[in-house]
């Protein structure tokens, strides 16, 4: 691994996006989100995913000129159609709309259909938190994981993000429905690493720590075993119903992860007790976690998102960690 200044990474991503036809505003947004994912240590959806994103554009699976459109709604609930546009752009617009509605109504929900991969779920939770709102969002995916009791991939690994605003840094949960996300498995396989604990089954049905074996078998362990499996199913159902879009089993028939369904919730909690009260409550929770006696003395107890913020500070001070081969491939694009 090597370190690269954030702005250099951003400029290289932006250069490629302009070259393949994105308009300036969209190229700037997409480049910044990919760079921020890498900056925050989410390498699975930074440089690791960028070549695939470029290929999807070149193969015309993504319409780079499409804009999401509101197609229905009632009060604080709206449905939008992404028109197979850029997933990152569509998600930013729809979380922005949820925030706008929540400012006037307290809480809002936007369902988005016919959109593409949004890369990192947490980006849109953080978008809400930066605007003083609690943000909750999730997406469905192609079938990537067996339902509990089967070895056949039938359910999506539907990522969920929850963000809580806080003056000293937001609290952020960003998780897949498997013990380790597919992106994490891809990065570890590329690096030749092993998982710290068993994350799924190999082709013979044995629990394994090998990321490659899990990717090949398509049998990752759901979080909480049967509970994670059930949660994945329910997130898929709600996303399809709220957006009026496709469920995972329908997306899987397309042969590629496209036309997915997503949900964006924004809660203007500060409207009830004020921003100071919200910050006081969040800080009290963080302080109580930090007061817990750690099992390992060298490691304290962290709140969700604390590790990300630490990585971000390191990246901005010393440079963003990148895989040498991936960065060289980017510069050669």
C-alpha positions as CSV (number, residue, x, y, z in Angstrom):
1,X,0.0,0.0,0.0
2,X,1.1,3.6,-0.6
3,X,-0.3,7.0,0.5
4,X,-1.5,9.6,-1.9
5,X,-2.7,13.1,-1.1
6,X,-6.5,13.3,-1.2
7,X,-6.7,16.0,-3.9
8,X,-4.4,14.0,-6.2
9,X,-6.6,11.0,-5.9
10,X,-9.7,13.2,-6.5
11,X,-8.2,14.8,-9.6
12,X,-7.3,11.4,-11.1
13,X,-10.8,10.1,-10.6
14,X,-12.3,13.3,-11.9
15,X,-10.1,13.2,-15.0
16,X,-11.3,9.8,-16.0
17,X,-14.9,10.6,-15.4
18,X,-14.7,13.7,-17.6
19,X,-13.0,11.6,-20.3
20,X,-15.8,9.1,-20.4
21,X,-18.4,11.8,-20.8
22,X,-19.8,12.9,-17.4
23,X,-20.8,16.5,-17.1
24,X,-18.7,18.6,-14.8
25,X,-21.1,18.7,-11.8
26,X,-21.7,14.9,-11.9
27,X,-18.0,14.1,-12.4
28,X,-17.1,16.3,-9.4
29,X,-19.7,14.6,-7.2
30,X,-18.9,11.0,-8.2
31,X,-15.1,11.6,-8.0
32,X,-15.4,13.1,-4.6
33,X,-17.5,10.2,-3.2
34,X,-15.1,7.6,-4.6
35,X,-12.2,9.5,-3.1
36,X,-14.0,10.0,0.2
37,X,-14.7,6.3,0.4
38,X,-11.0,5.5,0.0
39,X,-10.1,8.3,2.5
40,X,-12.4,6.8,5.1
41,X,-10.9,3.4,4.8
42,X,-13.8,1.9,2.8
43,X,-11.5,0.5,0.2
44,X,-14.1,-2.0,-1.1
45,X,-16.1,0.9,-2.6
46,X,-13.2,3.2,-3.5
47,X,-10.6,2.3,-6.1
48,X,-11.6,-1.4,-5.8
49,X,-15.0,-0.6,-7.4
50,X,-14.1,2.3,-9.7
51,X,-13.0,0.3,-12.8
52,X,-16.3,-1.7,-12.7
53,X,-18.2,1.6,-12.5
54,X,-16.3,2.9,-15.6
55,X,-17.0,-0.4,-17.4
56,X,-20.7,-0.1,-16.7
57,X,-20.8,3.3,-18.2
58,X,-18.9,2.3,-21.2
59,X,-21.2,-0.7,-21.7
60,X,-24.2,1.6,-21.5
61,X,-25.6,-0.1,-18.4
62,X,-25.7,3.4,-16.8
63,X,-27.3,6.4,-18.4
64,X,-24.9,9.2,-17.4
65,X,-27.4,11.9,-18.5
66,X,-30.5,10.6,-16.7
67,X,-31.9,12.5,-13.7
68,X,-34.1,11.0,-11.1
69,X,-37.8,12.0,-11.2
70,X,-40.5,12.2,-8.6
71,X,-43.3,9.9,-9.8
72,X,-45.7,9.9,-6.8
73,X,-46.1,10.7,-3.1
74,X,-48.2,11.6,-0.2
75,X,-47.1,14.1,2.5
76,X,-43.6,13.1,3.7
77,X,-43.6,9.9,1.6
78,X,-42.4,10.1,-2.0
79,X,-41.5,7.7,-4.9
80,X,-38.8,8.5,-7.4
81,X,-37.6,6.8,-10.6
82,X,-33.8,6.7,-11.1
83,X,-34.2,6.0,-14.9
84,X,-31.1,3.8,-14.7
85,X,-28.9,6.8,-14.1
86,X,-25.7,7.1,-12.0
87,X,-26.5,5.4,-8.7
88,X,-24.3,7.8,-6.7
89,X,-26.0,10.8,-8.2
90,X,-29.5,9.4,-7.7
91,X,-28.9,8.5,-4.1
92,X,-27.5,12.0,-3.3
93,X,-30.6,13.6,-4.9
94,X,-33.0,11.4,-3.1
95,X,-31.4,11.7,0.4
96,X,-31.3,15.5,-0.2
97,X,-35.0,15.4,-1.0
98,X,-35.8,13.4,2.2
99,X,-33.8,16.0,4.2
100,X,-35.7,18.9,2.6
101,X,-39.1,17.3,3.4
102,X,-38.0,16.4,7.0
103,X,-37.1,20.1,7.6
104,X,-40.8,21.0,7.1
105,X,-42.5,17.8,8.3
106,X,-40.2,16.3,10.9
107,X,-39.7,13.0,9.2
108,X,-39.6,12.0,5.5
109,X,-39.1,8.9,3.4
110,X,-38.1,8.7,-0.3
111,X,-38.3,5.4,-2.2
112,X,-36.1,5.2,-5.3
113,X,-36.5,2.6,-8.0
114,X,-34.7,1.8,-11.3
115,X,-31.3,3.0,-10.0
116,X,-27.8,1.6,-10.0
117,X,-25.2,0.7,-7.4
118,X,-24.8,3.6,-4.9
119,X,-21.3,2.4,-3.8
120,X,-21.1,3.1,0.0
121,X,-24.4,3.2,2.0
122,X,-22.8,5.3,4.8
123,X,-22.2,8.2,2.4
124,X,-25.9,9.1,2.4
125,X,-26.4,8.6,6.1
126,X,-23.5,11.0,6.6
127,X,-25.2,13.4,4.2
128,X,-28.2,13.6,6.5
129,X,-26.1,13.9,9.6
130,X,-24.2,16.8,8.1
131,X,-27.5,18.5,7.7
132,X,-28.5,17.9,11.4
133,X,-30.8,15.0,10.6
134,X,-30.8,11.3,11.6
135,X,-30.3,9.4,8.3
136,X,-31.4,5.9,7.6
137,X,-31.1,4.2,4.2
138,X,-30.7,0.9,2.6
139,X,-30.7,-0.8,-0.8
140,X,-31.5,-4.2,-2.1
141,X,-29.1,-6.1,-4.4
142,X,-28.9,-9.1,-6.7
143,X,-29.2,-12.5,-4.8
144,X,-25.8,-12.9,-3.1
145,X,-26.6,-14.9,0.0
146,X,-28.6,-18.1,0.8
147,X,-31.6,-17.7,3.1
148,X,-31.2,-19.6,6.3
149,X,-31.8,-23.3,5.8
150,X,-30.5,-23.3,2.2
151,X,-27.2,-23.3,0.3
152,X,-28.7,-21.5,-2.7
153,X,-28.2,-17.7,-3.1
154,X,-31.7,-16.3,-3.1
155,X,-31.5,-13.1,-1.0
156,X,-29.7,-9.8,-1.3
157,X,-26.8,-8.7,0.9
158,X,-28.8,-5.6,1.4
159,X,-26.6,-2.9,3.0
160,X,-28.1,-0.7,5.8
161,X,-26.8,2.6,7.1
162,X,-27.9,4.6,10.2
163,X,-26.2,8.0,11.0
164,X,-26.8,10.2,14.1
165,X,-25.5,13.8,14.0
166,X,-23.0,14.8,16.6
167,X,-20.8,17.9,16.9
168,X,-17.6,16.0,17.6
169,X,-18.3,13.5,14.7
170,X,-21.4,11.6,13.7
171,X,-22.2,8.1,14.9
172,X,-22.5,5.8,11.9
173,X,-23.5,2.2,11.4
174,X,-22.9,1.0,7.8
175,X,-23.3,-2.7,7.4
176,X,-24.1,-5.5,5.0
177,X,-26.4,-8.4,6.0
178,X,-23.4,-10.8,5.9
179,X,-20.7,-11.0,8.5
180,X,-18.3,-9.6,6.0
181,X,-19.5,-7.6,2.9
182,X,-18.7,-8.9,-0.6
183,X,-16.5,-5.8,-1.1
184,X,-14.5,-6.6,2.0
185,X,-14.1,-10.2,0.8
186,X,-12.9,-8.9,-2.6
187,X,-10.3,-6.6,-1.1
188,X,-9.0,-9.3,1.2
189,X,-8.8,-11.9,-1.6
190,X,-6.8,-9.4,-3.6
191,X,-4.4,-8.8,-0.7
192,X,-4.0,-12.5,0.0
193,X,-5.4,-12.1,3.5
194,X,-7.7,-14.2,5.7
195,X,-10.7,-13.2,7.7
196,X,-10.2,-12.9,11.5
197,X,-13.2,-15.2,12.1
198,X,-15.2,-17.6,9.9
199,X,-17.2,-15.6,7.4
200,X,-19.0,-18.2,5.4
201,X,-18.8,-21.7,3.8
202,X,-16.5,-23.1,1.3
203,X,-17.6,-25.3,-1.7
204,X,-17.8,-28.4,0.5
205,X,-20.0,-26.7,3.2
206,X,-17.3,-26.1,5.7
207,X,-17.0,-22.9,7.7
208,X,-13.9,-20.9,6.4
209,X,-11.9,-17.8,6.9
210,X,-10.9,-17.7,3.2
211,X,-12.5,-14.8,1.4
212,X,-12.0,-16.4,-2.0
213,X,-13.6,-19.6,-1.0
214,X,-16.7,-17.7,0.3
215,X,-16.9,-15.6,-2.9
216,X,-16.7,-18.8,-5.0
217,X,-19.3,-20.7,-3.0
218,X,-21.6,-17.7,-2.7
219,X,-22.4,-18.7,0.9
220,X,-21.4,-15.9,3.2
221,X,-22.7,-16.1,6.8
222,X,-25.6,-13.8,7.5
223,X,-25.1,-11.5,10.6
224,X,-26.8,-13.2,13.5
225,X,-27.4,-16.3,11.4
226,X,-31.2,-16.7,10.9
227,X,-31.8,-13.2,12.2
228,X,-29.6,-11.6,9.5
229,X,-31.2,-13.7,6.8
230,X,-34.7,-12.6,7.9
231,X,-33.6,-8.9,8.2
232,X,-32.2,-9.1,4.6
233,X,-35.6,-10.4,3.4
234,X,-37.5,-7.7,5.2
235,X,-35.3,-4.9,3.9
236,X,-35.8,-6.2,0.4
237,X,-39.5,-6.3,0.8
238,X,-39.8,-2.7,2.2
239,X,-37.5,-1.3,-0.4
240,X,-39.5,-2.8,-3.3
241,X,-42.9,-1.8,-1.7
242,X,-41.9,1.8,-0.8
243,X,-40.2,2.5,-4.1
244,X,-42.6,0.6,-6.3
245,X,-39.5,-1.1,-7.8
246,X,-38.0,-4.6,-8.1
247,X,-37.2,-7.1,-5.4
248,X,-33.9,-9.0,-5.3
249,X,-35.3,-12.1,-7.0
250,X,-36.4,-9.9,-10.0
251,X,-33.1,-8.0,-10.1
252,X,-31.3,-11.3,-10.3
253,X,-33.0,-12.3,-13.5
254,X,-31.3,-9.3,-15.3
255,X,-27.9,-11.0,-14.9
256,X,-26.3,-7.9,-13.4
257,X,-26.9,-5.6,-10.4
258,X,-29.1,-2.9,-12.0
259,X,-32.5,-1.4,-11.5
260,X,-32.2,-1.8,-7.7
261,X,-34.6,-0.3,-5.1
262,X,-33.6,2.0,-2.3
263,X,-35.1,3.8,0.7
264,X,-33.9,7.1,2.2
265,X,-35.3,8.3,5.6
266,X,-34.5,11.6,7.3
267,X,-35.6,12.4,10.8
268,X,-35.4,16.0,12.0
269,X,-34.9,15.1,15.6
270,X,-33.5,18.5,16.4
271,X,-36.9,20.0,15.8
272,X,-38.2,18.3,18.9
273,X,-35.6,19.3,21.5
274,X,-33.1,21.4,19.7
275,X,-29.7,20.7,18.3
276,X,-27.9,21.1,21.6
277,X,-30.2,18.5,23.3
278,X,-29.6,16.1,20.4
279,X,-25.8,16.6,20.8
280,X,-26.0,16.1,24.6
281,X,-27.9,12.8,24.3
282,X,-25.4,11.5,21.6
283,X,-22.4,12.5,23.7
284,X,-23.8,10.8,26.8
285,X,-24.1,7.6,24.9
286,X,-20.5,7.9,23.5
287,X,-19.1,8.8,26.9
288,X,-20.8,5.8,28.5
289,X,-19.3,3.5,25.9
290,X,-15.8,4.9,26.4
291,X,-16.2,4.3,30.1
292,X,-16.6,0.5,29.6
293,X,-13.5,-1.5,30.6
294,X,-12.0,-3.0,27.4
295,X,-11.2,-6.6,27.1
296,X,-7.9,-5.7,25.4
297,X,-6.0,-3.0,27.2
298,X,-4.5,-1.6,24.0
299,X,-7.9,-1.1,22.5
300,X,-10.7,1.0,23.9
301,X,-14.4,0.5,23.3
302,X,-15.5,2.5,20.2
303,X,-18.8,3.9,19.1
304,X,-20.0,3.1,15.6
305,X,-18.1,5.3,13.2
306,X,-15.3,6.2,15.5
307,X,-12.7,4.1,13.6
308,X,-13.8,5.7,10.3
309,X,-13.3,9.2,11.7
310,X,-9.8,8.2,12.9
311,X,-8.9,6.8,9.5
312,X,-10.2,10.0,7.9
313,X,-7.9,12.2,10.0
314,X,-4.9,10.0,9.2
315,X,-5.7,10.1,5.5
316,X,-6.0,13.9,5.4
317,X,-2.8,14.3,7.4
318,X,-0.5,11.6,5.8
319,X,-2.3,10.8,2.6
320,X,-4.9,8.3,1.5
321,X,-3.9,4.6,1.6
322,X,-4.3,3.0,-1.9
323,X,-3.3,-0.2,-3.4
324,X,-0.3,0.5,-5.7
325,X,-1.6,-1.6,-8.6
326,X,-5.1,-0.1,-8.4
327,X,-3.7,3.5,-8.3
328,X,-1.3,2.8,-11.2
329,X,-4.3,1.4,-13.2
330,X,-6.3,4.5,-12.4
331,X,-3.5,6.8,-13.6
332,X,-3.2,4.7,-16.8
333,X,-6.9,5.1,-17.6
